[in-house]
């Protein structure tokens, strides 16, 4: 009876010990990446690197990364993150989808002036929310996404007015490689009222006239009846490099 009691107690102790083990770290990498790290905010994602040696660089291999500069305490911390992510070989090879939140696109541009961005050869989906004045940097950034298949742009409100002279400086002369070889789907949402009609049309023309294999361009614009009719009429006259491209245009409620 005594032996059996010890044996039972030993099994209880063993089970208790197992329950205290790090079960998450026992999972294979692909489960950790897709079901855990892929759902964490960027700040928490980077923090996982201190958990253990195995986790130190695991976050760099997430298939979807959401970049929000406000999640970092200051510009120095974002630069530190950029040094780890943008200069990481695993990140440039495994990142399939990148989501860039408002104001972050400008931060990334300023970062690229100091240190070069990598080529995201495996990225197929990109979502960017940005101010209209930041559009001038879009072609340069897209040069780093040579195999991009789907692009979603959201033009948001700006705290200050953009004057006509500055708007005229926003041009789209350079054409990225993905326009010729891979870009098939583009969605543009214009949340800016007033002056933005011509800028919106300029951006749409840029994609329609230069995208060789574009299949679908989905447009949403925040405009009144007059602006909607003006944009709609202009859209019909824009030539399309891809003959089979479907153009969808809807108006958002003001």
C-alpha positions as CSV (number, residue, x, y, z in Angstrom):
1,X,0.0,0.0,0.0
2,X,2.9,2.3,0.9
3,X,4.5,1.6,-2.5
4,X,1.3,2.3,-4.3
5,X,0.9,5.6,-2.4
6,X,4.3,6.7,-3.4
7,X,3.8,5.7,-7.0
8,X,0.5,7.7,-7.1
9,X,2.1,10.7,-5.5
10,X,5.0,10.5,-8.0
11,X,2.6,10.6,-10.9
12,X,0.8,13.6,-9.4
13,X,4.1,15.4,-9.0
14,X,5.1,14.6,-12.6
15,X,1.8,15.8,-14.0
16,X,2.0,19.0,-11.9
17,X,5.5,19.6,-13.3
18,X,4.4,19.1,-16.9
19,X,1.5,21.6,-16.4
20,X,4.1,24.2,-15.3
21,X,6.1,23.8,-18.5
22,X,6.0,26.3,-21.3
23,X,3.5,24.6,-23.6
24,X,3.5,27.4,-26.2
25,X,7.3,27.0,-26.8
26,X,6.7,23.3,-27.5
27,X,4.5,24.2,-30.5
28,X,6.1,24.1,-34.0
29,X,7.2,27.4,-35.4
30,X,4.4,27.6,-38.0
31,X,1.7,27.3,-35.4
32,X,3.3,30.0,-33.2
33,X,3.7,32.3,-36.2
34,X,0.2,31.9,-37.7
35,X,-1.9,31.5,-34.5
36,X,-0.1,33.6,-31.9
37,X,2.4,36.1,-33.1
38,X,0.4,37.0,-36.2
39,X,-2.4,38.5,-34.0
40,X,-0.2,40.6,-31.6
41,X,0.2,44.3,-31.8
42,X,3.6,45.4,-33.1
43,X,4.9,46.5,-29.7
44,X,4.0,43.2,-28.0
45,X,5.3,41.3,-31.0
46,X,8.8,42.7,-30.6
47,X,8.7,42.1,-26.9
48,X,8.4,38.3,-27.4
49,X,12.1,38.4,-28.5
50,X,13.2,38.4,-24.9
51,X,11.3,35.3,-23.9
52,X,14.0,32.9,-24.8
53,X,16.8,32.2,-27.3
54,X,14.3,30.4,-29.7
55,X,11.9,33.4,-29.6
56,X,14.7,36.0,-30.1
57,X,14.2,36.2,-33.9
58,X,11.0,34.3,-34.4
59,X,8.8,37.4,-34.6
60,X,10.8,38.5,-37.7
61,X,9.1,35.6,-39.6
62,X,5.5,36.6,-39.1
63,X,3.6,36.4,-42.4
64,X,1.5,39.6,-41.7
65,X,3.0,42.7,-40.1
66,X,1.0,45.7,-38.9
67,X,3.1,48.8,-38.5
68,X,1.8,51.6,-36.4
69,X,4.3,54.3,-35.4
70,X,2.2,55.6,-32.5
71,X,2.7,52.2,-30.7
72,X,6.4,53.2,-30.3
73,X,7.3,55.7,-27.5
74,X,9.4,57.9,-29.7
75,X,11.2,58.0,-33.1
76,X,14.3,56.4,-31.7
77,X,12.4,53.3,-30.7
78,X,10.9,53.0,-34.1
79,X,14.4,53.4,-35.7
80,X,15.5,50.6,-33.4
81,X,12.6,48.5,-34.7
82,X,13.5,49.4,-38.3
83,X,17.1,48.3,-37.8
84,X,15.8,44.9,-36.7
85,X,13.0,44.4,-39.2
86,X,14.0,46.1,-42.4
87,X,17.6,44.7,-42.2
88,X,16.4,41.2,-41.4
89,X,16.8,38.5,-44.0
90,X,13.9,36.4,-42.6
91,X,11.5,39.4,-42.6
92,X,12.1,40.2,-46.2
93,X,11.5,36.6,-47.2
94,X,8.5,35.7,-45.0
95,X,6.4,38.8,-44.9
96,X,3.5,38.2,-47.2
97,X,1.2,41.0,-46.1
98,X,2.1,44.4,-44.7
99,X,-0.4,46.9,-43.1
100,X,0.8,50.4,-42.6
101,X,-1.3,52.7,-40.5
102,X,-1.8,56.5,-40.6
103,X,1.3,58.6,-40.2
104,X,3.5,55.5,-40.2
105,X,4.1,55.7,-44.0
106,X,5.8,59.1,-43.5
107,X,8.0,57.7,-40.7
108,X,9.1,54.8,-42.9
109,X,10.0,57.3,-45.7
110,X,12.2,59.4,-43.4
111,X,13.8,56.2,-42.1
112,X,14.6,55.2,-45.7
113,X,16.5,58.4,-46.2
114,X,19.0,57.3,-43.5
115,X,19.0,53.5,-44.1
116,X,17.9,51.6,-47.2
117,X,14.7,49.5,-47.2
118,X,14.9,45.8,-48.2
119,X,13.3,44.2,-51.2
120,X,10.1,42.5,-50.1
121,X,10.2,39.9,-52.8
122,X,7.6,37.6,-51.2
123,X,5.1,40.3,-50.3
124,X,1.8,39.9,-52.2
125,X,-0.6,42.2,-50.2
126,X,-0.1,45.7,-49.0
127,X,-2.5,48.0,-47.2
128,X,-1.6,51.7,-46.5
129,X,-3.5,54.5,-44.8
130,X,-1.9,57.8,-45.5
131,X,-2.3,61.5,-46.0
132,X,-2.7,62.9,-49.5
133,X,0.6,64.8,-49.2
134,X,2.4,61.5,-48.6
135,X,1.3,60.0,-52.0
136,X,4.4,61.4,-53.6
137,X,6.5,58.8,-51.9
138,X,4.2,55.9,-52.9
139,X,6.0,54.9,-56.2
140,X,9.4,54.8,-54.4
141,X,8.1,52.5,-51.7
142,X,6.3,50.2,-54.3
143,X,9.7,49.7,-56.0
144,X,10.6,47.5,-52.9
145,X,7.6,45.3,-53.6
146,X,8.3,43.8,-57.0
147,X,5.8,40.9,-56.7
148,X,2.9,42.8,-55.2
149,X,-0.4,41.4,-56.2
150,X,-3.0,43.4,-54.1
151,X,-2.8,47.0,-53.0
152,X,-5.3,48.8,-50.8
153,X,-4.9,52.6,-50.2
154,X,-6.9,54.8,-47.9
155,X,-6.5,58.6,-48.2
156,X,-7.4,60.2,-44.9
157,X,-8.0,63.6,-43.5
158,X,-5.2,66.0,-42.9
159,X,-4.9,68.5,-40.0
160,X,-3.7,71.3,-42.3
161,X,-4.7,72.4,-45.8
162,X,-2.7,71.4,-48.8
163,X,-2.5,74.4,-51.1
164,X,-2.7,74.2,-54.9
165,X,1.0,74.7,-55.4
166,X,1.8,71.8,-53.1
167,X,-0.8,69.6,-54.7
168,X,0.7,70.1,-58.1
169,X,4.0,68.8,-56.8
170,X,2.5,65.4,-56.1
171,X,3.2,63.5,-59.3
172,X,3.5,59.8,-60.2
173,X,6.1,59.8,-62.9
174,X,8.0,56.6,-61.8
175,X,6.4,53.3,-62.5
176,X,7.3,50.4,-60.2
177,X,8.1,46.9,-61.5
178,X,5.0,45.4,-59.9
179,X,2.8,47.4,-62.3
180,X,4.2,45.4,-65.2
181,X,4.4,41.9,-63.8
182,X,2.2,41.2,-60.8
183,X,-0.3,43.9,-59.6
184,X,-3.8,42.6,-60.2
185,X,-6.1,44.2,-57.6
186,X,-6.2,47.8,-56.4
187,X,-8.6,49.4,-54.0
188,X,-8.6,53.1,-53.2
189,X,-10.7,54.8,-50.6
190,X,-10.8,58.6,-50.6
191,X,-11.9,60.0,-47.3
192,X,-11.0,63.6,-48.1
193,X,-13.6,66.1,-49.2
194,X,-13.3,69.2,-51.3
195,X,-10.1,69.7,-53.3
196,X,-9.3,66.0,-53.5
197,X,-11.3,65.2,-56.6
198,X,-8.5,66.0,-59.1
199,X,-5.9,64.4,-56.9
200,X,-8.0,61.3,-56.6
201,X,-8.4,61.2,-60.4
202,X,-4.7,61.7,-60.9
203,X,-4.0,58.7,-58.6
204,X,-6.6,56.5,-60.4
205,X,-5.1,57.5,-63.8
206,X,-1.7,56.5,-62.6
207,X,-2.9,52.9,-61.9
208,X,-5.1,52.5,-65.0
209,X,-2.6,53.9,-67.5
210,X,0.4,52.0,-66.2
211,X,-0.8,48.6,-64.7
212,X,-0.3,46.0,-67.5
213,X,-2.2,43.1,-65.9
214,X,-4.6,44.9,-63.5
215,X,-7.9,42.9,-63.2
216,X,-9.9,45.1,-60.8
217,X,-9.8,48.6,-59.6
218,X,-12.3,49.3,-56.8
219,X,-12.9,53.0,-55.9
220,X,-14.7,54.6,-53.0
221,X,-15.0,58.4,-52.7
222,X,-16.4,60.7,-50.0
223,X,-18.1,63.3,-52.3
224,X,-21.3,65.2,-52.8
225,X,-23.5,64.7,-55.9
226,X,-21.7,67.3,-58.0
227,X,-18.2,65.9,-57.2
228,X,-19.5,62.3,-57.7
229,X,-20.8,63.1,-61.2
230,X,-17.6,65.0,-62.1
231,X,-15.4,62.1,-61.0
232,X,-17.6,59.5,-62.7
233,X,-17.5,61.4,-66.0
234,X,-13.7,61.7,-65.9
235,X,-13.2,58.1,-65.0
236,X,-14.9,57.0,-68.3
237,X,-12.3,58.9,-70.3
238,X,-9.2,57.5,-68.6
239,X,-7.4,55.0,-70.9
240,X,-6.6,51.5,-69.5
241,X,-3.4,49.7,-70.2
242,X,-5.0,46.5,-69.1
243,X,-8.1,46.0,-71.4
244,X,-9.7,43.5,-69.1
245,X,-9.6,45.7,-66.0
246,X,-12.9,46.0,-64.2
247,X,-13.5,49.5,-62.8
248,X,-16.0,49.8,-59.8
249,X,-16.8,53.2,-58.4
250,X,-19.0,53.9,-55.3
251,X,-19.7,57.0,-53.2
252,X,-19.3,57.0,-49.5
253,X,-21.8,58.9,-47.3
254,X,-20.5,62.3,-46.2
